């Protein structure tokens, strides 16, 4: 484990964008720190294949692939035979109990992740899996399973049959990126994409005790975007996340991906551009830009479009290999934070191989809205050394942490205005392949950073899947 040094802190200060006052952190509040507690093994023979530079068991958009609820932690993955497995353990325990579902992974595609959600209104576990611009697979547990885990058997009998709809609600035949989110009232929502990369729309569905309802699409794939190189008339909005804050506001950062490569300086890059932000105060029924202007009504023709004003909070053209689907969080005051990453202009104004260029010159940035309503951006002085994504979280003191590929952890204090980013843990003892899946709910439950990672392997040789725990400041 590597702690911050005076030199490292000075380097961060030199590289960070100047920030305004950080707000009202109490003088006694500790800064960021991580203390490794334990590592547990989920599977000695988890499925391994590299697809789109990632693994199907550890992808950034796998929201709630690992989560904590009422004293138990749950994980979902595919074992070496391709069958979906759901595991649980008493929070902080050393052993996991597993249930093998009857569904087998249909293709070697790292997009086909397992995502899980909790409907607090009836204590059910919901699971969506195995989809990339095609049909999805869904299963839910008996009512009360998650409310009474200590007295409920953990066997396949507690799960219903595998479905290709949400209890009869079909949604779409081009389904990707399931993300479950619990509403403040305890209902469960499902965010997903309709369509394909470069030509898709985001949509929502909602579950209560009576079942699922499709709320409809809320983003547009149409309109003309023009760069200095060319134009595109189709795209999709990639979400960095979708999360409720402590006040019940729903936040989402995003980037656009254009369908036409003509908008880029070189076909070896990626057509992602700009970091945008929208929010909803009515559970995703309508959406507003940063200034509060209504920009969309879900389920109607009035959807968020690239031509709408007031969406962009950090402007960037398509020539820097900006990554999609990175990470976001909201702090104790309900203010939004995000991690974005790209190749800064000091390394060149045209990426020609996004994997090689991001690995060599990519940097992550912390973007946040401060208490004065101003957007701030700070570069994190850690070389990506990867084409993949970084995860963001905040502890109970609103210190920020970035979990980089390979399990490296950097942190910054609220008291500094998030200008003192430094490496806290170098991940060298993990032998992690790349991206990790963090337990967002556990951070809020007991102030422990817990993440799932898979050991590096080669070809299609299965490897060990772990969950590692780090104590955050008490």
C-alpha positions, 0 to 999 in steps of 0.5 A, spaced: 500 500 500 502 506 498 500 512 502 500 520 499 507 523 500 508 531 500 511 531 493 505 527 491 500 532 494 505 538 491 504 535 484 497 534 485 496 542 486 500 543 480 496 539 476 489 541 478 485 546 475 484 552 481 478 551 485 473 555 489 472 554 496 470 547 498 464 549 502 463 547 510 467 541 511 468 541 519 476 542 521 476 535 525 473 531 519 479 526 516 482 526 509 481 520 505 484 514 507 484 506 505 485 500 510 485 494 506 481 489 511 480 482 507 479 479 500 474 473 499 474 469 493 467 468 489 469 463 484 476 460 483 474 458 476 470 465 473 469 465 466 474 469 462 475 472 455 477 479 453 471 483 449 471 490 447 477 490 452 473 488 458 471 482 462 463 480 462 464 479 470 467 486 471 464 492 467 463 499 469 456 499 467 455 493 471 451 497 476 449 493 482 453 487 480 455 487 487 451 490 493 449 491 500 442 490 503 440 489 510 446 486 513 448 482 507 452 483 501 450 480 494 454 479 487 453 476 480 457 473 475 458 467 470 462 461 472 467 457 467 461 454 464 457 460 463 452 459 468 449 465 471 451 465 479 448 469 485 452 469 491 451 472 498 454 473 505 453 476 511 456 483 511 464 482 512 464 474 513 469 470 509 465 465 506 459 466 500 453 462 499 451 461 491 445 459 487 446 457 480 441 460 475 438 456 469 441 461 464 447 460 460 451 466 457 449 466 450 455 469 447 462 471 448 461 479 449 463 483 455 457 487 454 452 481 457 453 483 464 449 481 470 446 487 474 441 487 480 436 491 483 432 491 490 425 493 490 424 495 497 417 495 497 416 488 497 424 485 498 425 482 492 431 481 488 431 483 481 436 480 476 437 482 468 443 479 464 446 477 458 444 482 453 447 487 447 443 490 442 438 484 443 433 481 447 435 480 455 434 475 460 430 477 467 428 473 473 426 476 480 426 472 487 420 471 492 418 477 496 421 478 502 428 474 500 432 481 502 428 483 508 429 476 511 436 473 509 437 470 515 431 466 515 430 465 508 433 459 504 438 461 499 437 456 493 434 456 486 427 455 489 427 462 491 427 465 484 422 464 479 423 462 472 428 466 467 424 470 462 425 474 456 420 480 458 419 484 465 413 480 467 410 480 460 412 487 459 417 486 453 421 493 452 425 492 446 428 487 442 434 492 442 436 492 449 443 494 452 446 497 459 441 495 464 442 499 471 437 498 477 435 504 481 431 504 487 426 510 488 426 514 495 419 511 496 422 504 495 420 502 488 425 500 483 427 503 476 430 500 470 434 504 466 436 501 459 438 503 452 434 502 446 437 501 439 445 500 438 451 504 439 451 510 435 444 510 434 440 509 440 435 512 446 435 511 453 429 509 457 426 507 463 421 502 466 418 502 473 416 496 478 412 497 484 408 491 488 403 491 482 408 489 477 412 493 471 410 499 467 414 502 461 415 509 462 418 510 455 424 513 452 427 520 454 433 521 450 433 522 442 438 519 437 436 524 431 439 531 430 445 534 426 452 534 430 458 538 426 465 538 428 471 541 425 471 535 420 464 533 418 457 532 421 453 526 424 445 525 424 445 519 429 448 518 435 446 515 442 447 518 449 452 514 454 450 515 461 456 515 466 450 513 471 443 515 474 442 516 481 438 519 486 441 524 491 439 525 499 433 530 497 430 525 491 433 528 485 435 524 480 442 525 476 445 523 470 452 525 467 453 523 460 457 523 453 454 523 446 457 518 441 456 519 434 454 514 429 459 517 423 466 517 423 467 523 419 466 527 425 473 525 428 480 527 425 482 519 425 478 513 424 482 510 430 479 514 435 472 514 438 466 519 436 465 521 443 464 528 445 462 533 451 460 531 458 453 533 459 448 533 465 441 533 466 437 532 472 429 530 474 425 532 480 419 527 478 422 520 478 424 521 471 418 523 468 421 530 466 428 532 465 432 539 466 438 542 464 443 545 469 440 551 469 433 548 470 430 549 463 425 543 461 429 539 456 425 532 455 418 529 458 419 521 458 415 517 453 413 523 449 417 526 442 420 531 447 426 528 448 433 530 450 437 532 444 444 534 442 441 540 439 438 542 446 442 548 449 445 548 456 447 540 456 454 541 456 458 542 462 465 540 460 466 541 452 471 536 448 471 535 441 471 527 438 479 527 437 481 526 444 478 519 445 473 521 451 471 515 454 463 513 455 460 510 461 465 512 466 462 514 473 458 519 478 456 520 485 452 525 489 455 528 495 451 529 502 448 536 500 446 532 493 451 536 489 453 531 483 460 529 482 463 525 476 469 522 473 471 523 466 477 521 462 481 522 455 487 524 452 489 531 454 491 536 448 498 536 451 499 529 448 496 531 441 490 534 438 488 527 434 488 520 437 489 515 432 489 509 436 484 510 442 486 504 446 494 505 445 493 513 446 489 512 452 493 507 455 499 512 454 497 519 455 490 518 458 488 522 464 482 522 469 478 528 471 474 530 477 468 534 475 463 537 480 458 542 481 460 546 488 455 549 493 455 556 489 453 552 483 459 553 479 462 547 475 469 545 477 474 540 473 481 537 476 486 533 473 487 526 477 495 525 477 495 518 475 497 515 469 491 511 466 495 505 463 489 502 460 484 504 455 478 502 461 474 506 466 475 509 473 470 508 478 468 514 483 465 514 490 465 519 496 465 517 503 461 520 509 466 526 510 465 527 502 472 525 501 473 523 494 476 516 491 477 514 484 478 506 483 482 506 477 483 500 473 487 494 476 484 496 483 489 502 484 485 507 489 486 515 489 483 520 494 482 527 495 479 531 501 473 535 501 477 540 505 482 542 499 476 543 494 478 536 491 485 539 489 490 534 493 488 528 489 494 523 490 495 515 490 493 511 496 493 504 494 497 501 488 493 495 487 500 491 485 498 485 490 491 484 486 493 482 479 487 485 477 485 485 470 482 492 469 475 495 471 472 493 478 465 493 480 464 497 486 459 496 492 455 503 492 450 501 497 456 498 502 459 505 502 453 508 505 451 502 509 458 501 513 463 506 510 467 500 507 469 500 500 468 493 497 469 492 490 469 485 485 475 484 481 478 478 477 485 476 476 488 477 469 489 471 465 490 469 458 486 467 452 479 463 455 483 460 461 478 461 467 481 465 473 479 467 480 474 472 482 474 476 488 471 481 493 476 486 497 474 490 502 477 497 505 475 501 511 474 508 509 475 514 515 471 512 521 
